[in-house]
Amino acid sequence: MLKKSRKANAEPKVSTNPVTMVDRTIIGDQIYIEGTIRGEEDLLIEGSVKGNIEMKAHHLTVGPKGQVEAEVRAANVTISGKLEGNINATGRVEITKAADFNGEIKAKSISVEDGAYLKAVIEMERESTQKAVPLGKPVEKAPYEPTKEPLVLAGKDSKGN
Amino acid sequence: MAASATGLNQKDMNQHLGLEGYTSNALKLFMEHLDRQPQSRLLDVGPVCQENISFFAGRVWKHYVCDMFIRLDRQIRKGDPVHQIWKELDYQPESFDGILVWELADRLDEQDVNRLVTLCHSMLKPEGMAVVMVMGDQTVSSETKAFVVGQNYRIYLRPQPHLNLPLRGRQNRDVLSMMSPFVPAKSFICRPGFMEFLFRRE
């Protein structure tokens, strides 16, 4: 079920740091959602979600029971369950050893525990280190073509092009 | 260097293994090759670890990781045919400028080694390079280890206790034979029995 959680040591007022927001919504393990989720608070998914998740200033957690097939835009993302899709994070992506991830990750930083079940394309945000692309270079085919119909991610392959 | 998953620190672990870390000349040359590519694409077949993602993703344009070690381990645990794991390497031909094979080949039988080599040859671009390690049968225990890249191409071996994979104990000549579709570019002896190879696709 959908419910609010309040962290045990939370301050009574809302923190300015998105990762330590007092409230978060939990999608329970008996819930299946298909469509777009937009949010202005942190979200924990223990159920199943298919579609798009947009919470640009907040933290998405896919819990151990969570099964997500989605395009994700969030500040920070923690994966301890199954996630298939692309992640565009302005902050950190954490992949625990319980995770099963398949997709693209664009993030400022990434942490991965030994033992994570991972198939990914990783692009780390870098400052002014972009290599020049020769003019007239033919467009290269992406090495990985998902077996399922790909979901469009805004800004995909924009780096260096 | 971060503490290992088993709780021992990296220095203790490598002393235990008889390797106080080592500087990888093969990796240095490999990265120099990638640095010359305008939009370098690298494939790492694992074991995937935090340090290596930070290192490689910061150096190449796109860093692909597909942990074949953990897939192999799960397949063996389930008792399913090993060859089914190769469908995971479903990348387009000539996709990569470099592939980090590490010691995956030493965890496979002849049939699956041939499949791995064929796939790597297909996935590499012409002039693309592959890094292969062989630990030898006398070097260390059969425990699977991640080749953790530190500063200045220093490599440390971190045991992966969650992986239970057979070690074939291939020798240097076996590696050269199995990689016959490639041109041997360089090889380095890290210690007796433990070598690193750099192969190039023509």
Interface residues (C-beta under 8 A of the other chain):
Chain A: K97 S109 I110 S111 V112 E113 D114 G115 A116 Y117 L118 K119 A120 V121 I122 E123 M124 R126 K131 A132 V133 P134 K137 E140 K141 A142 P143 Y144 E145 T147 K159 G160
Chain B: A5 P38 Q39 R41 L43 G46 P47 V48 C49 Q50 I53 S54 A57 G58 W61 K62 H63 Y64 V65 C66 D67 I70 R71 R74 E88 D90 Y91 Q92 S95 F96 M123 A146 R158 Q160 H162
